[in-house]
Amino acid sequence: MKPFLLLATRSEDEAADDEYAGFLAAGGLMPGQLHRVRLEAAPMPPIALGDYSGVIVGGSPFNASDPDETKSAVQHRVERELAGLLDDVVAQDFPFLGACYGIGLLTSYLDGVVDDTWSEVAGPIVVSLTTEGVVDQLFGRVTDTFEAFVGHKEACTVLPTGAVLLATGEDCPVQAFRIGRNVYATQFHPELTQAGILTRLRVYHDNGYFAPDAYDEVMAAIDASSVTEPATIMKAFVERFGTA
C-alpha cells in the first residue's frame, strides 16, 4: 500500500506526536504507512500526490478565518502551501480528509464561509448523519448518530458550492461534508480518544477552548463520553483509498 500523508501544523511536540499516534491507531496504520510532514517547522517539500494513497490535514492552533493581519508569517506560509496542494487535490478529486483546521482550510479554499458563529467548547458532542451521509461510502459505516470529540473556535457557516452535507450537530450545523467523490472534511476529530483529548487540553489549556471556570464540567463530560465511531470513519478512509 502506498503511504498516506499527514500534513501537521502543531508546534508543540507532545500534541503533534499524539495527533500522529491518533491517526495511526484510528486508521489501523503502521508508522511506515503514514508519512508526516510538520509544516509549522519548515516549508512544504515537493509533494507528488501519486506517491500517496491519500492526504490528511489535522487540527491546529491556527484558525483559517483569523484576520490576515493577525496571522503569523508561519501561518501565512502554511496556508499558501496548503492552498497550492488543494489546487491539485480538488482538480484530481484526490483522496483527502481534513479534520477541524482541515475543514476550515477546505471551506475557505472553495469560497465557503468560515467564522466563529458555530464554535464549540472542547469535549464530546452528538453527531447525526444526513440522508446523504447514511449512504456515503465512508460515513455509511457508522451509526446514524454517534459521539465525537470537538473543540474549535471557527466552523463552516456556509457550505462551498457543490458540497454534500454528510453530518450535522445541534450546536454546529456542519460537522462533515464531501466534495466530489473523494474529498472529505470533518469538524470533529476522527482520531481523538478520551486519552487524546485530555492530552490536547493539557497542552492547549490556556488557548481558549473552554472557559477557566468550566474545567470541571468539561472533564466530567469527557469522562462520561463513549467515543468510538469516528475512528471507523478514519479506518474506512484507509480501506477505501489504500492503494498498492
C-alpha positions in Angstrom: 0.0 0.0 0.0 1.2 3.5 -0.8 1.5 5.5 2.4 -0.9 8.2 3.4 0.4 11.7 4.0 -0.4 13.7 7.2 0.2 17.4 6.9 0.5 18.7 10.5 0.8 22.2 11.9 1.2 21.8 15.7 4.4 23.3 17.0 4.0 21.6 20.4 5.8 18.2 20.2 3.5 16.4 22.7 0.4 17.5 20.8 1.9 16.8 17.4 3.1 13.3 18.4 -0.3 12.5 20.0 -2.1 13.6 16.8 0.1 11.4 14.7 -0.4 8.4 17.1 -4.1 9.0 17.0 -4.3 8.9 13.2 -2.2 5.7 13.2 -4.4 4.0 15.6 -7.7 5.1 14.1 -6.7 4.1 10.6 -5.0 0.8 11.7 -1.8 2.1 10.1 1.8 1.3 10.8 4.3 4.2 11.0 5.7 3.4 7.6 2.1 3.8 6.2 1.6 7.3 7.4 4.2 9.9 6.3 4.1 13.0 8.5 5.2 16.5 7.4 5.2 19.2 10.1 4.5 22.3 8.1 5.0 24.6 11.0 8.6 23.6 11.3 9.7 24.1 7.7 8.4 24.8 4.2 6.4 22.1 2.5 8.7 19.9 0.4 7.7 18.9 -3.1 4.7 16.5 -2.9 3.7 14.2 -5.7 0.2 13.1 -5.0 0.8 9.9 -7.0 3.2 8.8 -4.3 0.4 8.6 -1.7 -2.9 6.8 -1.1 -4.4 10.0 0.3 -3.8 13.2 2.2 -4.9 14.1 5.8 -4.8 17.5 7.4 -5.4 17.5 11.1 -6.2 20.1 13.7 -4.2 23.2 14.6 -3.8 26.2 16.9 -4.3 28.2 13.6 -7.7 29.4 12.6 -8.3 29.8 8.9 -10.8 32.7 9.5 -8.5 34.8 11.6 -7.9 38.3 10.1 -4.9 38.3 7.8 -3.1 41.0 9.9 -3.2 38.7 13.0 -1.8 35.7 11.3 1.9 34.9 11.8 4.3 34.6 8.9 4.4 30.9 9.5 0.6 30.6 9.3 0.5 32.7 6.1 3.2 30.4 4.6 1.4 27.2 5.7 -1.9 28.4 4.2 -0.3 29.4 0.9 1.3 26.0 0.6 -1.8 24.1 1.5 -3.8 26.1 -1.0 -1.4 25.2 -3.7 -1.7 21.5 -2.8 -5.5 21.8 -2.7 -5.4 23.0 -6.3 -4.3 19.5 -7.3 -6.3 17.6 -4.7 -9.6 19.2 -5.8 -8.8 19.2 -9.5 -8.0 15.5 -9.3 -10.6 14.6 -6.8 -7.7 13.0 -4.9 -8.5 11.3 -1.6 -8.4 13.9 1.2 -9.5 14.1 4.8 -9.4 17.5 6.5 -10.3 17.5 10.2 -11.1 20.6 12.3 -8.5 23.0 10.9 -8.7 21.0 7.7 -12.4 21.7 7.2 -11.7 25.4 7.7 -9.0 25.4 5.1 -11.1 23.5 2.6 -14.1 25.6 3.1 -12.1 28.8 2.7 -10.3 27.5 -0.3 -13.6 26.7 -2.0 -15.1 30.1 -1.2 -17.5 28.9 1.5 -17.8 30.8 4.7 -15.8 30.1 7.9 -16.3 32.2 11.0 -16.9 32.0 14.8 -20.7 31.6 14.6 -20.7 27.9 15.4 -17.7 27.4 17.7 -17.9 24.6 20.2 -16.3 24.1 23.6 -13.9 21.2 23.8 -15.5 17.9 24.6 -18.0 15.3 23.3 -20.9 16.1 21.1 -23.6 14.1 19.3 -23.2 14.0 15.5 -26.1 13.0 13.3 -25.8 11.8 9.7 -27.8 13.4 6.9 -29.6 11.3 4.3 -26.6 11.7 2.1 -24.3 10.7 5.0 -26.1 7.4 5.6 -25.4 6.2 2.0 -21.9 7.7 1.8 -19.1 5.1 1.3 -17.3 6.3 4.5 -20.0 7.6 6.8 -22.3 4.8 5.9 -20.1 2.6 8.0 -21.1 4.3 11.3 -24.4 4.6 13.2 -26.8 7.3 12.3 -26.0 9.2 15.5 -22.7 9.0 17.4 -20.5 10.8 19.9 -17.3 12.6 18.7 -14.8 15.0 20.2 -14.6 18.6 19.1 -13.0 21.8 20.3 -12.9 24.7 17.8 -13.2 28.5 17.6 -14.4 28.5 14.0 -16.6 26.4 11.7 -18.2 26.3 8.3 -21.2 28.6 8.3 -21.9 28.4 4.5 -21.0 25.3 2.6 -18.9 25.6 -0.5 -20.7 25.3 -3.8 -21.3 21.7 -4.7 -20.5 20.4 -1.2 -22.6 17.5 0.1 -23.5 17.8 3.8 -22.9 14.4 5.4 -23.2 15.1 9.2 -24.6 17.8 11.4 -24.7 18.7 15.1 -27.0 20.6 17.5 -24.6 23.4 18.1 -22.7 23.3 14.8 -24.7 22.5 11.7 -21.8 21.5 9.5 -20.0 18.5 11.1 -18.9 16.9 7.8 -19.1 17.4 4.0 -17.8 15.9 0.8 -16.6 17.5 -2.4 -16.8 15.3 -5.5 -16.4 11.6 -4.6 -13.1 11.6 -2.6 -12.5 14.9 -0.8 -13.8 14.9 2.8 -13.8 17.3 5.7 -15.0 16.9 9.3 -15.4 19.4 12.1 -15.0 16.7 14.7 -11.8 14.8 15.2 -11.8 11.2 13.8 -8.6 10.4 15.5 -9.3 11.5 19.1 -9.9 9.2 22.0 -10.5 10.1 25.6 -6.8 10.0 26.3 -6.1 12.0 23.2 -8.4 14.9 24.0 -7.1 15.0 27.6 -3.6 15.4 26.1 -4.8 18.2 23.8 -6.5 20.0 26.6 -3.4 19.8 28.8 -1.2 21.2 26.1 -3.7 23.9 25.0 -5.2 24.6 28.4 -4.8 28.4 28.0 -5.8 28.6 24.3 -9.5 29.4 24.9 -11.1 26.1 24.0 -13.1 26.3 27.3 -13.7 28.9 30.0 -11.4 28.5 33.0 -14.3 28.1 35.3 -15.7 25.3 33.1 -12.8 23.0 33.5 -14.5 20.5 35.9 -17.6 20.4 33.7 -15.5 19.7 30.6 -13.6 16.9 32.3 -16.8 15.3 33.6 -18.3 15.3 30.1 -15.2 13.7 28.6 -15.2 11.1 31.4 -18.8 10.2 30.8 -18.5 10.0 27.0 -18.3 7.0 24.8 -16.5 8.0 21.6 -15.8 5.1 19.3 -17.5 5.7 15.9 -15.2 8.5 14.5 -12.3 6.0 14.2 -14.5 3.9 12.0 -14.6 6.7 9.5 -10.8 7.0 9.5 -10.5 3.2 9.1 -13.0 3.4 6.2 -10.9 6.1 4.6 -7.8 3.9 4.7 -9.6 0.8 3.5 -11.3 2.6 0.6 -8.3 4.6 -0.6 -5.3 2.5 0.3 -3.7 1.5 -3.0 -0.9 -0.8 -3.9 
